[in-house]
Amino acid sequence: MGVSGLILAGGKATRMDGANKALMPFLGRAMISHVIERLSSQVDEILINANQDIPDYQAFNLPVLADAISGLPGPLAGLHTGLEASQHDWILCVPCDSPLLPSNLAKQLIQAAIKEDADIAIAKTEVQNHPVFCLCKKSLAADLAQYLHQGGRKVSEWQQTHRYIEVHFDDETAFSNINTFEDLAKLEALCSQGDAT
C-alpha cells in the first residue's frame, strides 16, 4: 500500500518572532532536514506544505506546495493541499517542528487503520493526543475542503467526524515539538545528553 508523506511547514511561527521554524538549525542542520530523514524510509513520496520561503524549501529537491485554499491559516489547509496532491491513497501528515518523530510512525498508524477500517488514525501518547501526526485517506480531500469553506479550523473536530482511531505510542519525546527558542534549546540539550534519539 502506497503512502505519501506530508510535512506541514506553512505556519507563521508567531511564538518565534516570525522565524521560519522548519529552516532553523537543530543539531547543526535545518530542522526540516531531520523530519525528511525520519520520514524517507517510511513513505513512498514526501511533499512539503509551505507558504513562504519557497526557494529555500525547493533546495531539498521535494515538491513544495502552498495552501490550495488561500486565507486559511492552520494545519488543516496544509493537509487539504497534501490530500489533493498525493499520489497515493493514504497520506501521513507530520509537523515540521518535531525532528525526533518516531521511525515506526507510518507502520503503526497504517496497521491500526487497516485493522479498524478507519479513515483517519492519529498518534497518542500517555500525556496527550497528537492530531497533526495523522494518517488520512486521500478520499477525504473534498470533505475537508467543504469543512474549511464553512469556516472550520479545528483539526480534531474535523477528524472526529470520520471513522477515526487513536494509536498509542510509548515515546513521549519523539513527539516533542519546537514552538519557542527555549523549546529548541531544551531539545538540543536533551539530544546532546543522549536522552533522546
Secondary structure by P-SEA (a helix, b strand, c coil): cbbbbbbbccccccccccccccccccccccaaaaaaaaacccccbbbbbbccccccccccccccccccccccccaaaaaaaaaaaccccbbbbbbccccccccaaaaaaaaaaaaacccbbbbbcccccccccccccccaaaaaaaaaaaccccaaaaaaccbbbbbbbcccccccccccaaaaaaaaaaaaacccc
